[in-house]
Amino acid sequence: MMKCNFMFAKNSKAYSVYLLFRFVCSLAVSMSTVLSIVYHLEVVQLDAFQLVLVGTVQETSCFLFEMPTGVVADLYSRRRSVLIGMFLYGLGFLMEGALPWFAPVLLAQVVWGCGDTFITGALEAWIASEEEDKPIDKVFLRGSQMGQIGGVLGVVLGTLLGNINLQMPLILGGSLCLLLGLVMVRIMPETNFSPAIEERQGLLKDFVCLFKLNLGFVKGAPVLLALLAITLCGGLASEGFDRLSTAHFLDDTVIPVIGPLNSVTWFGVISLIGSGLGILASQLLIARMEKKGTVSRTSVVMSTSAGYILFLVLFAVGRSFWFMLLVFLLAGLMRTIKEPVLAAWMNDHVDEKMRATVFSTSGQLDSFGQIIGGPIVGLVAQQVSIPWGLVCTAFLLLPALFLVPVAGKKRD
C-alpha cells in the first residue's frame, strides 16, 4: 500500500518533488504578484516611469546576480541554490507588502530578484540531472503546467485577499515562500550532482575558471548562441508588456462593472483565464508529443514569437475592453507556450556540468534585455502614450523572427 506521505520522505523521486515545487512556488508568487501593479498604482501611488523603474531595478538585480548564482549552483549544489532562492523570495515579498513606500518597494525588488537568480538555472539543471532518463521537453512542459495550476490558485487567493487589503497577498505569499523553503530542506534530493570543477582554488578563481569554460563552450555552440540571442530579444520585448498592460487597461478603456467584478477583481479574473489557457495549451502540446514522440521546436518558437508581436500590437491599438482582453490573453499565451520549449531546446545543447551556469546566462540575457527595453518603452509611454510604449515593446521582438530559422538550420 502506498504511503500517503511519500512526497515528504528524504528519498522522494526528484520528478515528484519538482512538480510539487513548481506548483507551490507558482501559487505563492502568483498570490504575491497578481495585484502587485495595482498595489503599486493605488497604494504606493507610482507614476508610469516609477512603475517601469521598479521592474528595471528588479531585472538589474537579476542581471547582476544571475551569473554568480549560476556558478554557485554548478560548483557547490543546485539544491542549496534553490533553497536560498526560496528564502530570499519570501523576505522580498514580505518587505514589499509590509512597507508601502517607493524606496522599500525598490529594495524589495533587489531582495526577491536576487532570490529568483538562485532558483532560475539551478532548478532546471537540478531536474535535468536527477531525471536524465525522462524526455526533457515533457518534464519542462509538465512542470510549466503544474506551475500554471498553482498560479491559478494563487490568482484566486491573491484576488480575494486583495479585495480585503492589497498588502495581504504580498505578505501571505512571502510567508508561503518561507514555508516552502523549510519543506524543501526536508524533501528535496540531490543524487546526481557533480561539481563543474573538481579541484577548488578559492571562490573567485573557481568563478573565473568556470566563466572561461562556459564562454568557450558557448562560443563553440552556434545553436546555443542563436537561442541565447532569442532569449535576449524576449527580454527586450517583455518588460513593457508586463508593466504597462495594467495601466493600458485602466487608462485607455472602460472596465465594465459586472456584479462583484470591480477593477481589482477583473485583473485577478484576467490572470486566472490566462493561466487556464496556458494549462490547456500545455496539455495539448504534451498530448501531441506523446502521440508523435516530439514537436518541431523551430515551428513552435517561430509561430509563438510572431503571434506575440501581432497580438501585442493589436492590444496596444485597441480601445474596446473585450477586444483588448482577447488579444492580451493571446499575447500572454504565446509566451507561455514558447518558454518551456525554448528551455528544452537549449538543454539539448548544454554540457551537464555547466548546465546551471548556461541557464543562468540565459536568465542574465533575459534580464539585460528587460533592463534595456524597460526604460526605453517607459519613456515612450511617459512622453508619448502607453499604447505607443506597447507597440515599441512588440517591435523589440522582431529580430527573433530571423534568429529562429538560424537556430533551426545550424548543428553543433
C-alpha positions in Angstrom: 0.0 0.0 0.0 1.4 3.4 -1.0 2.0 5.7 2.0 0.2 9.0 1.8 3.3 10.9 2.9 5.6 9.6 0.2 6.4 13.1 -1.0 7.8 14.0 2.3 10.4 11.2 2.5 14.0 12.0 2.1 14.3 9.7 -0.9 11.3 11.1 -2.8 11.6 10.9 -6.6 13.0 14.2 -7.9 10.3 14.5 -10.5 7.5 14.4 -7.9 9.4 17.0 -5.8 10.0 19.1 -8.9 6.2 19.2 -9.7 5.3 20.0 -6.1 7.9 22.8 -6.0 6.6 24.3 -9.3 3.0 24.1 -8.0 3.6 25.7 -4.6 6.2 28.2 -5.7 3.9 29.4 -8.5 1.0 29.6 -6.1 3.0 31.8 -3.7 4.5 34.0 -6.4 1.1 34.4 -8.2 -0.6 35.3 -5.0 2.1 37.9 -4.3 2.2 39.5 -7.8 -1.3 39.2 -9.3 -2.3 42.6 -8.0 1.2 44.0 -7.4 0.9 46.6 -10.1 -2.5 47.6 -8.8 -0.9 47.8 -5.4 1.9 50.0 -6.8 -0.5 52.3 -8.6 -3.2 52.6 -5.8 -1.3 52.1 -2.5 2.3 53.1 -3.3 1.0 55.6 -5.9 3.8 55.3 -8.5 3.7 57.1 -11.8 4.3 55.4 -15.2 8.1 56.0 -15.1 8.4 54.8 -11.5 6.3 51.8 -12.4 8.7 50.7 -15.1 11.7 51.7 -12.8 10.5 49.2 -10.2 10.7 46.4 -12.8 14.0 47.7 -14.1 15.6 47.6 -10.6 14.4 44.0 -10.1 15.7 43.0 -13.5 19.0 44.8 -12.8 19.4 42.7 -9.7 18.7 39.6 -11.7 21.3 40.6 -14.2 24.0 41.3 -11.6 23.4 38.2 -9.6 22.4 35.7 -12.3 25.9 34.6 -13.3 27.4 34.4 -9.8 24.4 32.3 -8.5 24.6 30.0 -11.5 28.3 29.4 -10.8 27.5 28.7 -7.1 24.9 26.1 -8.3 27.4 24.3 -10.6 30.2 24.4 -8.1 28.5 23.7 -4.8 24.9 22.5 -5.0 21.9 23.1 -7.2 19.6 22.1 -4.4 21.2 24.5 -2.0 20.9 27.3 -4.6 17.1 26.7 -4.9 16.7 26.7 -1.1 18.5 30.0 -0.7 16.3 31.5 -3.5 13.1 30.5 -1.8 14.0 32.2 1.4 15.0 35.4 -0.4 11.7 35.3 -2.3 9.9 35.2 1.0 11.8 38.0 2.6 11.4 40.2 -0.5 7.6 39.8 -0.8 7.2 40.4 3.0 9.2 43.6 2.7 7.3 44.8 -0.4 3.9 44.2 1.3 4.7 45.5 4.7 6.4 48.8 3.7 4.2 50.5 1.0 6.7 53.3 0.0 8.7 53.8 -3.1 12.2 53.2 -1.6 11.3 50.0 0.3 9.5 48.6 -2.7 12.6 49.2 -4.8 14.8 47.5 -2.2 12.3 44.5 -2.1 12.8 44.1 -5.9 16.6 43.6 -5.2 15.9 41.0 -2.5 13.4 38.8 -4.3 15.1 39.5 -7.7 18.3 38.0 -6.2 16.3 35.1 -4.9 15.0 34.5 -8.4 18.5 34.2 -9.7 19.3 31.4 -7.2 16.4 29.4 -8.5 16.4 30.0 -12.2 19.0 27.8 -13.9 19.6 25.8 -10.8 16.1 24.3 -10.8 16.2 23.3 -14.4 19.8 22.0 -14.1 18.8 20.0 -11.0 15.8 18.2 -12.5 17.6 17.6 -15.8 20.4 15.9 -13.9 18.2 14.0 -11.5 15.8 12.7 -14.2 18.1 12.1 -17.1 16.1 9.2 -18.4 12.9 11.3 -18.9 12.3 13.3 -22.1 13.2 16.8 -21.0 10.6 18.5 -23.2 7.8 16.7 -21.4 9.4 17.3 -18.0 9.6 21.1 -18.6 6.1 21.2 -20.1 4.6 19.3 -17.2 6.5 21.5 -14.7 5.2 24.5 -16.5 1.7 23.1 -16.4 1.9 22.4 -12.7 3.2 26.0 -12.2 0.2 27.3 -14.1 -2.2 25.3 -12.0 -0.6 26.6 -8.9 -0.7 30.0 -10.5 -4.5 29.8 -11.0 -5.0 29.0 -7.3 -2.6 31.8 -6.4 -4.6 34.2 -8.6 -7.8 33.3 -6.9 -6.4 33.6 -3.4 -4.5 36.8 -4.2 -7.6 38.4 -5.8 -9.8 37.5 -2.8 -7.2 38.8 -0.4 -6.6 42.0 -2.5 -10.2 42.9 -2.3 -9.8 43.0 1.5 -6.4 44.7 1.6 -3.9 45.0 -1.3 -1.0 44.3 1.1 -2.3 41.0 2.2 -1.4 38.9 -0.9 2.3 40.0 -0.7 2.6 39.3 3.0 0.9 35.9 2.9 2.6 35.0 -0.4 6.0 35.8 1.2 5.2 33.7 4.2 4.3 30.7 2.0 7.6 31.1 0.2 9.4 30.8 3.5 7.3 27.7 4.4 8.1 26.0 1.1 11.8 26.6 1.6 11.6 24.8 5.0 9.7 21.9 3.5 12.2 21.6 0.6 15.0 21.4 3.1 13.5 18.1 4.2 12.3 16.5 0.9 14.5 17.8 -2.0 17.0 15.1 -3.1 20.3 15.6 -4.9 21.9 12.4 -6.0 23.4 13.1 -9.5 25.3 16.3 -8.8 28.9 16.5 -10.0 30.7 19.8 -9.5 31.9 21.5 -12.7 35.4 21.9 -11.2 36.8 19.1 -9.0 39.8 20.8 -7.7 38.9 24.0 -5.9 41.2 27.1 -5.9 39.0 29.5 -4.0 35.7 31.0 -4.8 37.0 33.9 -7.0 39.4 31.7 -9.0 36.7 29.0 -9.4 34.3 31.6 -10.7 36.8 32.9 -13.3 37.7 29.4 -14.4 34.1 28.3 -14.8 33.2 31.5 -16.6 36.0 30.9 -19.1 34.9 27.3 -19.6 31.3 28.5 -20.1 32.3 31.2 -22.5 34.4 28.8 -24.6 31.6 26.3 -24.7 29.0 28.8 -25.8 31.3 30.2 -28.5 31.7 26.8 -29.9 27.9 26.1 -30.0 26.2 28.0 -32.8 22.8 26.8 -32.0 23.2 27.8 -28.3 24.4 31.2 -29.4 21.3 31.7 -31.6 19.0 30.5 -28.7 20.6 32.9 -26.3 20.1 35.8 -28.7 16.4 34.8 -29.0 16.3 34.9 -25.2 17.7 38.4 -25.2 15.1 39.6 -27.7 12.4 38.1 -25.5 13.7 40.1 -22.6 13.7 43.3 -24.6 10.0 42.6 -25.5 8.7 41.6 -22.1 9.2 44.4 -19.6 6.9 46.8 -21.3 4.1 44.2 -21.7 4.4 43.2 -18.0 4.5 46.7 -16.6 2.3 48.8 -19.0 -0.6 46.4 -19.7 -2.5 47.1 -16.5 -2.1 50.9 -16.9 -3.4 50.5 -20.5 -6.5 48.8 -19.2 -7.0 51.4 -16.5 -6.3 54.5 -18.7 -7.4 53.6 -22.2 -10.6 51.7 -21.9 -13.6 51.4 -19.6 -13.5 48.3 -17.4 -17.1 47.1 -17.1 -18.5 46.6 -13.6 -20.5 43.3 -13.6 -21.8 42.3 -10.2 -18.8 41.9 -7.9 -16.3 42.4 -10.8 -14.6 45.8 -10.0 -11.3 46.8 -11.4 -9.3 44.9 -8.8 -11.3 41.7 -9.3 -11.1 42.0 -13.1 -7.3 41.8 -13.1 -7.5 38.6 -11.0 -10.0 37.2 -13.4 -7.9 38.1 -16.4 -4.8 36.4 -14.8 -7.0 33.4 -14.0 -8.2 33.0 -17.6 -4.7 33.4 -18.9 -3.5 30.6 -16.6 -6.3 28.4 -17.7 -5.5 28.9 -21.3 -1.8 28.1 -20.6 -2.7 24.8 -18.8 -4.9 23.8 -21.8 -2.3 24.7 -24.4 0.5 22.8 -22.4 -1.7 19.7 -22.2 -2.4 19.7 -25.9 1.3 20.1 -26.6 2.2 17.2 -24.2 -0.5 15.0 -25.8 0.9 15.7 -29.2 4.4 14.8 -28.0 3.1 11.5 -26.5 1.4 10.7 -29.8 4.2 11.7 -32.2 7.2 11.5 -29.9 8.3 15.1 -30.5 7.3 18.5 -31.8 9.1 20.9 -34.1 10.8 23.3 -31.7 11.5 25.7 -34.6 7.9 25.9 -35.6 6.7 26.3 -32.1 9.1 29.1 -31.2 8.7 30.9 -34.6 4.9 30.8 -34.5 4.6 31.9 -30.9 7.1 34.8 -31.4 5.2 36.0 -34.4 1.9 35.7 -32.6 3.2 37.6 -29.6 4.2 40.6 -31.8 0.8 40.6 -33.7 -1.4 40.3 -30.6 0.6 42.9 -28.6 0.3 45.5 -31.4 -3.5 44.8 -31.6 -3.7 45.1 -27.8 -1.9 48.5 -28.0 -4.2 50.0 -30.6 -7.4 48.5 -29.1 -9.9 50.6 -27.2 -12.8 48.1 -26.7 -12.3 46.3 -23.4 -13.5 42.9 -24.8 -11.2 43.2 -27.8 -8.2 44.2 -25.6 -9.0 41.3 -23.3 -8.9 38.8 -26.1 -5.7 39.9 -27.7 -4.0 40.4 -24.3 -4.8 36.8 -23.3 -3.5 35.5 -26.7 -0.2 37.5 -26.4 0.4 36.0 -22.9 -0.4 32.5 -24.2 2.3 32.9 -26.9 4.9 33.4 -24.2 3.6 30.6 -22.0 3.9 28.1 -24.8 7.3 29.3 -26.1 9.3 29.4 -22.8 9.4 25.7 -21.8 10.0 24.6 -25.5 12.9 27.1 -25.8 14.4 25.9 -22.5 14.2 22.2 -23.6 15.8 23.2 -26.9 18.6 24.9 -25.1 19.1 22.0 -22.7 20.0 19.7 -25.6 23.0 21.8 -26.4 24.4 22.2 -22.9 27.1 20.3 -21.2 25.7 18.7 -18.0 28.4 20.1 -15.6 27.8 23.7 -16.9 24.0 23.4 -17.1 23.1 25.8 -14.3 25.7 28.3 -15.5 24.4 28.3 -19.1 20.8 28.5 -17.9 21.8 31.4 -15.7 23.5 33.1 -18.7 20.1 32.8 -20.5 18.4 34.3 -17.5 21.0 37.1 -17.4 20.5 37.9 -21.0 16.7 38.0 -20.4 17.3 40.4 -17.5 19.7 42.5 -19.6 17.0 42.8 -22.3 14.5 43.9 -19.8 16.9 46.4 -18.3 17.5 47.9 -21.7 14.0 47.6 -23.1 12.1 48.7 -19.9 13.4 52.3 -19.7 13.0 52.8 -23.4 9.3 51.8 -23.5 8.8 53.5 -20.2 10.0 56.8 -21.5 7.9 56.4 -24.7 4.9 55.7 -22.5 5.6 58.7 -20.4 6.4 61.2 -23.2 4.0 59.9 -25.9 1.5 57.4 -24.7 1.1 54.0 -23.1 -0.2 52.4 -26.4 2.9 53.6 -28.2 5.1 52.1 -25.4 3.4 48.8 -26.0 3.9 49.0 -29.8 7.6 49.6 -29.2 7.7 46.6 -26.9 6.3 44.4 -29.7 8.8 45.6 -32.3 11.7 44.8 -30.0 11.0 41.0 -30.6 11.3 41.3 -34.4 14.9 40.2 -34.6 13.9 36.8 -33.1 11.9 36.0 -36.2 15.3 36.0 -38.1 17.2 34.1 -35.4 14.8 31.2 -35.0 15.5 29.8 -38.6 19.2 30.2 -37.9 19.0 28.1 -34.8 16.8 25.5 -36.7 19.3 25.1 -39.5 22.6 25.1 -37.6 24.1 22.0 -36.0 26.7 21.9 -33.2 
